[in-house]
């Protein structure tokens, strides 16, 4: 299970 922190981090990287 992924942590919200990890998800936000990934989304921030791909969202950039």
Secondary structure, 3 states (H helix, E strand, C coil): CCCHHHHHHHHHHHHC
